[in-house]
């Protein structure tokens, strides 16, 4: 079972990857330093370090599907 508290939604818009809000500071519509090609690499087994530009917190993305990023860090209370 996938741990829901370690997932965060994302969107791809015009070849940029966004999250609706930062799980750490709450800023809205945050542009991540990921590309759609890197999302495909993550889905195939690669891991990526992602630093949120708004507050400089970082997570390692270990898996992804079409809607959510799975990280090594607890992002939700639960």
GROMACS elastic network, one bead per residue, 0.5 to 0.9 nm:
[ bonds ]
;  ai    aj funct       b0    kb
    1     4     6  0.87712   500
    2     5     6  0.88846   500
    2     6     6  0.83393   500
    2     7     6  0.85424   500
    2    70     6  0.83722   500
    3     6     6  0.56953   500
    3     7     6  0.72124   500
    3    70     6  0.83513   500
    3    74     6  0.88594   500
    4     7     6  0.53660   500
    4     8     6  0.83594   500
    4    70     6  0.83742   500
    4    74     6  0.88524   500
    4    75     6  0.88941   500
    4    76     6  0.78814   500
    4    78     6  0.87270   500
    5     8     6  0.81879   500
    5    73     6  0.84709   500
    5    74     6  0.55324   500
    5    75     6  0.56685   500
    5    77     6  0.65770   500
    5    78     6  0.64715   500
    6    69     6  0.82993   500
    6    70     6  0.58187   500
    6    71     6  0.54477   500
    6    72     6  0.66398   500
    6    73     6  0.57622   500
    6    75     6  0.52911   500
    6    76     6  0.67365   500
    7    64     6  0.88174   500
    7    68     6  0.60401   500
    7    69     6  0.54045   500
    7    71     6  0.61307   500
    7    72     6  0.89672   500
    7    73     6  0.86182   500
    7    74     6  0.78699   500
    7    75     6  0.67912   500
    7    76     6  0.79154   500
    8    19     6  0.76754   500
    8    23     6  0.78337   500
    8    67     6  0.83814   500
    8    68     6  0.53224   500
    8    69     6  0.53222   500
    8    70     6  0.67926   500
    8    71     6  0.80499   500
    8    75     6  0.72498   500
    8    76     6  0.84893   500
    9    18     6  0.88244   500
    9    19     6  0.61676   500
    9    20     6  0.72061   500
    9    21     6  0.88959   500
    9    67     6  0.55915   500
    9    69     6  0.62336   500
   10    17     6  0.68072   500
   10    18     6  0.55995   500
   10    20     6  0.66927   500
   10    66     6  0.84046   500
   10    67     6  0.58660   500
   10    68     6  0.57907   500
   10    69     6  0.69020   500
   11    16     6  0.82319   500
   11    17     6  0.57715   500
   11    18     6  0.52392   500
   11    19     6  0.61808   500
   11    20     6  0.76761   500
   11    66     6  0.85892   500
   11    67     6  0.70312   500
   11    68     6  0.86499   500
   12    15     6  0.61727   500
   12    16     6  0.55221   500
   12    18     6  0.62473   500
   12    19     6  0.88332   500
   12    35     6  0.85330   500
   12    36     6  0.71517   500
   13    16     6  0.52875   500
   13    17     6  0.64739   500
   13    18     6  0.74083   500
   14    17     6  0.84454   500
   15    35     6  0.65888   500
   15    36     6  0.63184   500
   16    31     6  0.71284   500
   16    32     6  0.76420   500
   16    33     6  0.83575   500
   16    34     6  0.72658   500
   16    35     6  0.59968   500
   16    36     6  0.71273   500
   17    30     6  0.85494   500
   17    31     6  0.60372   500
   17    32     6  0.56243   500
   17    33     6  0.74435   500
   17    34     6  0.59471   500
   17    35     6  0.61377   500
   17    36     6  0.69271   500
   17    39     6  0.88935   500
   18    21     6  0.85191   500
   18    29     6  0.62575   500
   18    30     6  0.54092   500
   18    32     6  0.56418   500
   18    33     6  0.89246   500
   18    34     6  0.86718   500
   19    22     6  0.68287   500
   19    28     6  0.79190   500
   19    29     6  0.57527   500
   19    30     6  0.53806   500
   19    31     6  0.67375   500
   19    32     6  0.73094   500
   20    27     6  0.84584   500
   20    28     6  0.57397   500
   20    30     6  0.65276   500
   21    24     6  0.87491   500
   21    25     6  0.83517   500
   21    26     6  0.55054   500
   21    27     6  0.53515   500
   21    29     6  0.53592   500
   21    30     6  0.61184   500
   22    25     6  0.57115   500
   22    27     6  0.52934   500
   22    28     6  0.65935   500
   22    29     6  0.77609   500
   22    30     6  0.65153   500
   22    52     6  0.73931   500
   22    54     6  0.78284   500
   22    55     6  0.85391   500
   23    26     6  0.58346   500
   23    27     6  0.83074   500
   23    75     6  0.59452   500
   23    76     6  0.75502   500
   24    27     6  0.83872   500
   24    52     6  0.87690   500
   24    55     6  0.75026   500
   24    57     6  0.72084   500
   24    75     6  0.76657   500
   25    54     6  0.76475   500
   25    55     6  0.65309   500
   25    57     6  0.89958   500
   27    30     6  0.68605   500
   27    54     6  0.70859   500
   27    55     6  0.88449   500
   30    52     6  0.75956   500
   30    53     6  0.77133   500
   30    54     6  0.73737   500
   31    34     6  0.84706   500
   31    52     6  0.80107   500
   31    53     6  0.77101   500
   32    35     6  0.82919   500
   32    50     6  0.71374   500
   32    51     6  0.74384   500
   32    52     6  0.64487   500
   32    53     6  0.73762   500
   33    50     6  0.65536   500
   33    51     6  0.72944   500
   33    52     6  0.80326   500
   33    53     6  0.84242   500
   34    37     6  0.81496   500
   34    38     6  0.61180   500
   34    39     6  0.71324   500
   34    48     6  0.85501   500
   34    50     6  0.75185   500
   35    38     6  0.51544   500
   35    39     6  0.64501   500
   35    40     6  0.88843   500
   36    40     6  0.64820   500
   36    41     6  0.88007   500
   37    40     6  0.51382   500
   37    41     6  0.63934   500
   37    42     6  0.87708   500
   38    42     6  0.61461   500
   38    43     6  0.85517   500
   38    46     6  0.85445   500
   38    48     6  0.81070   500
   39    42     6  0.50480   500
   39    43     6  0.62426   500
   39    44     6  0.87079   500
   39    63     6  0.84773   500
   39    64     6  0.68439   500
   39    65     6  0.84569   500
   39    69     6  0.88008   500
   40    43     6  0.50004   500
   40    44     6  0.63303   500
   40    45     6  0.89159   500
   40    46     6  0.88876   500
   40    64     6  0.81969   500
   40    65     6  0.89447   500
   41    44     6  0.50452   500
   41    45     6  0.65106   500
   41    46     6  0.55611   500
   41    47     6  0.80449   500
   42    45     6  0.51853   500
   42    47     6  0.56801   500
   42    48     6  0.71664   500
   42    61     6  0.74826   500
   42    62     6  0.65825   500
   42    63     6  0.54503   500
   42    64     6  0.62986   500
   43    46     6  0.71617   500
   43    47     6  0.89679   500
   43    62     6  0.83548   500
   43    63     6  0.55386   500
   43    64     6  0.53304   500
   43    65     6  0.67210   500
   44    63     6  0.81407   500
   45    62     6  0.74257   500
   45    63     6  0.69222   500
   46    61     6  0.86630   500
   46    62     6  0.69383   500
   46    63     6  0.77664   500
   47    60     6  0.66153   500
   47    61     6  0.56183   500
   47    63     6  0.72029   500
   48    59     6  0.83576   500
   48    60     6  0.55060   500
   48    61     6  0.52271   500
   48    62     6  0.68978   500
   49    58     6  0.69004   500
   49    59     6  0.58525   500
   49    61     6  0.62588   500
   49    62     6  0.89378   500
   50    57     6  0.84717   500
   50    58     6  0.55444   500
   50    59     6  0.54606   500
   50    60     6  0.60445   500
   50    61     6  0.69730   500
   51    54     6  0.88085   500
   51    55     6  0.84713   500
   51    56     6  0.56971   500
   51    57     6  0.57275   500
   51    59     6  0.66234   500
   51    60     6  0.87373   500
   52    55     6  0.60418   500
   52    56     6  0.50861   500
   52    57     6  0.55529   500
   52    58     6  0.61286   500
   52    59     6  0.83952   500
   53    56     6  0.52775   500
   53    57     6  0.78527   500
   54    57     6  0.82396   500
   55    58     6  0.89483   500
   58    73     6  0.89561   500
   59    71     6  0.63017   500
   59    72     6  0.66104   500
   59    73     6  0.62204   500
   60    70     6  0.84989   500
   60    71     6  0.54534   500
   60    72     6  0.56919   500
   60    73     6  0.74816   500
   61    64     6  0.76520   500
   61    69     6  0.64346   500
   61    70     6  0.56990   500
   61    72     6  0.66257   500
   61    73     6  0.88150   500
   62    69     6  0.77858   500
   62    70     6  0.57516   500
   62    71     6  0.54256   500
   62    72     6  0.67474   500
   63    68     6  0.86241   500
   63    69     6  0.61439   500
   63    71     6  0.70605   500
   64    67     6  0.75719   500
   64    68     6  0.57421   500
   64    70     6  0.56758   500
   64    71     6  0.87484   500
   65    68     6  0.55855   500
   65    69     6  0.67444   500
   65    70     6  0.84046   500
   66    69     6  0.85746   500
   70    73     6  0.86464   500
   71    74     6  0.75644   500
   71    75     6  0.82668   500
   74    77     6  0.77413   500
